[in-house]
Amino acid sequence: MIKIFKTNDDKKLSKLSISEAVSGSWFSLISPNEEEIKQVSLVLGLDEDFLLNSLDLDERSRIETADGNVLIITNLPIMTDDGCFDTLPLGIIYTPTSIITVCSKDNNILSSFNETTSYFFDTRNKTEFMLKILFRSVKFYLKYLDIINRTTENIENELQKATNNKALFQLMEIQKTLVYFSTALKDNDIVLQKIMRMTKPTALNYLKTTEEDIDLLEDVIIDTRQAIEMVDMHRMILEAMMEGFASIINNNLNLVMKFLAAITIIMSIPTMIGGLWGMNVIVPYGNNPYGFMIVVTLSIILSIAVVVFFRKKGMF
């Protein structure tokens, strides 16, 4: 799917057809097919590989330059349909006339740049627009890390009464997410450092930047490193939780088994007494009209005595 937008002089976003695309346009490609790739490649004079590389789900963050064009591949955080988190490559292609974003799936980062939020960005200022996409991406990392933190706290509360592996699997899923986030953020940080070097006067003038753009880039770098620190902190906390998780489950299971053992012993007392007085031999109080009540009372007294004893020993 191809969508082409351009910011007008009144800061409103206009949607264009590919034949109407002019300088300062934003080409948004979401899961494009082969025909759409060829079409955009011909219109903008781009190498098709620039567009195809961003569709590889295993693509790492990097920068590539060729013929005055800059390909920036960064990894975005996404929330899957089942409520889990993952990362997704996004290609941002900076050309002398336009900016192109290429992604294999629709996502919240790109969809947040629309007609409603058009006052927030300007497609004609390609460098600023690119940096705002990166800035939006790192903000979503921080947002999802906050959700992960709250989820971890809820699981931690469940650990006190857990005797199964459900919470363990949830923690393993979170740990896997943190590994994805950590790898993606560290790669993104390397890319941001390269972008910063490209803004230096001695570098090739691929990117046209202003002081405001450099300030925004520095903010993106700071937030990215903050997200990296948060991921590392959450990973350490999670590792400590998972180490204690098995001990908690075993302890809870031991408490259950101890309780069941105590109940079994208590219930065996009336059964044993009833079995002794039920033998087909002469027994005490066999002819006594109150014999049954005496046996029942004896069973109750002994059971209560055992319950009191077990309570003192911490069996209940």
Disulfide bonds with the S-S distance in Angstrom:
none
